[in-house]
Amino acid sequence: MTRRADESELVIYVAIDQDSAPLLHADLVRFRKGPKRVQRLRMLALQGLIFETGAQPKPPRPQGGTSAAGGVFSEPTDD
């Protein structure tokens, strides 16, 4: 593991062998070496962290106001 001077990026070199992590190895070997494999590993790590900690990502906040559908999806009013 190498940590850069600015601490904003963490570079990790990972070796995953088939015997110790067969499911992970099989999933990652589908991709050639490169950015798609790295992105898949990042996503799996993040999903594992969310699962392990029980953290739930916040859903996007709805924007107020009227929609292009003529206000059908706007906030209800007391009439």
SULBELRA-V437285 format. One record per residue. RES is the residue in one small letter. SS is DSSP state (@ for helix, = for strand, . for the rest). D_CENTER is the distance of its C-alpha to the mean C-alpha in Angstrom with 2 decimals. Layout:
res: {RES & RES}
ss: {SS & SS}
d_center: {D_CENTER & D_CENTER}
This chain:
res: {m & t & r & r & a & d & e & s & e & l & v & i & y & v & a & i & d & q & d & s & a & p & l & l & h & a & d & l & v & r & f & r & k & g & p & k & r & v & q & r & l & r & m & l & a & l & q & g & l & i & f & e & t & g & a & q & p & k & p & p & r & p & q & g & g & t & s & a & a & g & g & v & f & s & e & p & t & d & d}
ss: {. & = & = & . & . & . & . & . & . & = & = & . & . & . & . & . & . & . & . & . & . & @ & @ & @ & @ & @ & @ & @ & @ & . & . & . & . & . & @ & @ & @ & @ & @ & @ & @ & @ & @ & @ & @ & @ & @ & @ & @ & @ & @ & @ & @ & . & . & . & . & . & . & . & . & . & . & . & . & . & . & . & . & . & . & . & . & . & . & . & . & . & .}
d_center: {21.23 & 22.18 & 21.61 & 22.55 & 25.18 & 23.18 & 20.61 & 17.78 & 16.47 & 16.37 & 17.40 & 17.41 & 19.43 & 18.65 & 21.22 & 20.39 & 23.55 & 24.16 & 26.42 & 24.22 & 20.90 & 22.03 & 19.11 & 16.53 & 19.13 & 19.86 & 16.33 & 15.86 & 19.49 & 19.00 & 17.79 & 20.25 & 19.83 & 17.89 & 14.81 & 13.51 & 13.87 & 12.27 & 9.12 & 9.19 & 9.91 & 7.16 & 4.60 & 7.52 & 8.13 & 5.32 & 6.27 & 9.67 & 9.81 & 9.12 & 11.66 & 13.97 & 14.31 & 14.40 & 12.35 & 11.71 & 9.70 & 12.67 & 13.63 & 14.90 & 18.53 & 21.11 & 23.38 & 27.03 & 29.96 & 31.10 & 29.29 & 30.65 & 32.00 & 34.73 & 33.29 & 32.58 & 29.18 & 30.35 & 30.88 & 33.82 & 37.10 & 40.13 & 42.90}
